[in-house]
Amino acid sequence: MVSDRIHTVTPSYTINISMKVSEMKQQGKNLIDLSIGEPDFNIPEISKKEAIKALNHNKTKYDKVQGLLELRKAIVKKLKNENNLSYKVENIVVSNGAKQAISNTLMALLNPGDEVLVPKPYWVSYPEMIKLVGSIPVFVDTSRTGYKITSELLKSYVTPRTKILFLTNPSNPSGLVYSYEQLMEIGSFCVENNIYILSDEIYERICFNEIFTSMASISNAIKDKTITINGFSKSFAMTGLRIGYSISNTEIAKAISTVQGHFTSHPSTISQWAAAASLNECSNAPDIMKKEYKKRRDTAVSILNTIPQLKYLYPEGAFYIFMDISAYKKNMKYQGSFSSAFCNNLLNKALIAAVPGIAFGMDDFIRISYACSEKVLSEGLNRMSAYIRSLIE
Ligand SMILES: Cc1ncc(COP(=O)(O)O)c(C=O)c1O
């Protein structure tokens, strides 16, 4: 009955985990959820007030497909001040979360059979979104290059059908951040090879050491090839309000707007007013959250360092830790996916929810999130430590 397209798509691992977690919580189990990809902060008070004001003033009618002019102006200002990027409102399309900004972009740029480079580990939805538009995800193995891509590595994956490279910076799930030099090398390679760059920068404000560089800010040639994806879910904890946006050259922005115009029109005007207030009046809110994430990151790392044989990628940004659990393979009986079996055991035996690395294309890993209080985080990791010790003893 359903389309052939749907048969190519894998249901979301993270949504499956959330369902199991809520089932176990309902059964009264004392579960610690480290699987969450959502900030545990509330949206800024000023943004809330602006949303309420918008409702009270009946700002509830259809508006521009590309998004409220006031919000796009605020984004233009943000790009100038924070990213040294000069754009006009015509370059921006505001969508229902970064997710829709990405799917709009794919729909606007890709033809069936086009290839898209997806570095591993990848964010769960990328491959499925690419397949849904009839294109082909080509996975780039980064395990020999420190879990980051380089131009040298990309060379062996490029074919005449390569159209887009996905880049997530800072990365979910690895927590790694690309430096200016690394981005310049990758960006120049893409320009030389006529490849568009979809630069997902949704975690840009959660970057601990490296100064964040927006790919498009490196040169005009790179800027012309880059579609930057950003949003309010992570930096302003506005997940449920569903506001994201794409920034691209005028021709691509027009195409993205055409796609969005037919599928959904603009996102909720109430959410857009709240987002404009976040940018205009609370631009320091992300820094307050970042300080908290950094403390948690340090707490987490200090516990992880005491777990025997555990390796992990040192988190430089976002709020995740990607751990290499391959050392414990020999201590566990499992069939099929190792990381899924490991996470199932963690859930059932230690009452901790984590996401299996297979969801991100890497079955020797698991991902935990530190978007939770330090107390919960410490208890969860201590339980994990006890579980791992019981496994190897
Ligand atoms: C890398 C990345 N891109 C995009 C998104 C989607 O964000 P939004 O809530 O704005 O749709 C997420 C959400 O987890 C993400 O981790």
The ligand as an ORCA input file, in Angstrom:
! r2SCAN-3c Opt
* xyz 0 1
  C      22.782     18.025     13.724
  C      21.332     18.362     13.820
  N      20.748     18.983     12.788
  C      19.442     19.293     12.817
  C      18.647     18.983     13.908
  C      17.185     19.328     13.863
  O      16.866     20.424     14.661
  P      15.426     21.106     14.678
  O      14.838     20.836     16.020
  O      15.677     22.569     14.484
  O      14.628     20.525     13.567
  C      19.206     18.317     15.009
  C      18.378     17.923     16.146
  O      18.719     17.106     16.982
  C      20.592     18.002     14.961
  O      21.196     17.375     15.980
*
